Amino acid sequence: MIKCNKSDVMKLAWALFEGTSKVGDFEHIEWSSIEELQNTEKTFALCLKEAWGREKEVVEMMRRDEESAPKTEQVKAWNWAEYKLGVKFNDLTPVQKMREVDAVVQEWGFGKSVWFCAIKAVERLIEMADHEPQYWTYKKIA
């Protein structure tokens, strides 16, 4: 379950309050009229409301990613790459697998196949696990 990060919300609220943003730039506050928007001064309460709205949007996006990750081509390619290389990472979530493959796609360029990038991502994580076993563990399969 993904939760809002209260610390980040407060930091963002202070940054909005102390920054140069105007109330009219806030996307997550509903106004009943244009006059209300024009007559409202920036307060910390409004900045906090905007920060909560942004955080909720991020959490919702992460929740959607978490739900759809197991069905993505990146995760399917990752699982295939593990099979081809004869390893299994038990402690990785589908979202982590998707992000690892996406990182290699960006590194190698979008001209490479997602299956090629998955092999490279798994190989890279195997190398990292060999050097830092306290963070990543895998087992060899037949």
Number of C-alpha atoms within 10 A of each C-alpha: 6 9 11 14 12 12 9 13 21 15 13 19 22 15 16 22 19 13 9 8 13 12 20 14 9 17 11 16 16 8 12 8 8 9 9 10 14 11 9 12 12 15 14 15 11 19 26 20 17 22 26 21 17 17 19 17 14 13 17 15 11 16 15 11 15 17 11 12 20 16 10 14 15 24 24 18 21 26 21 15 22 21 15 11 16 12 18 18 18 10 11 13 14 22 18 14 23 24 16 21 25 18 15 21 22 12 10 14 11 12 8 12 12 20 20 16 26 29 22 19 24 23 16 14 18 22 13 14 16 14 11 12 12 8 10 17 17 17 11 11 11 7
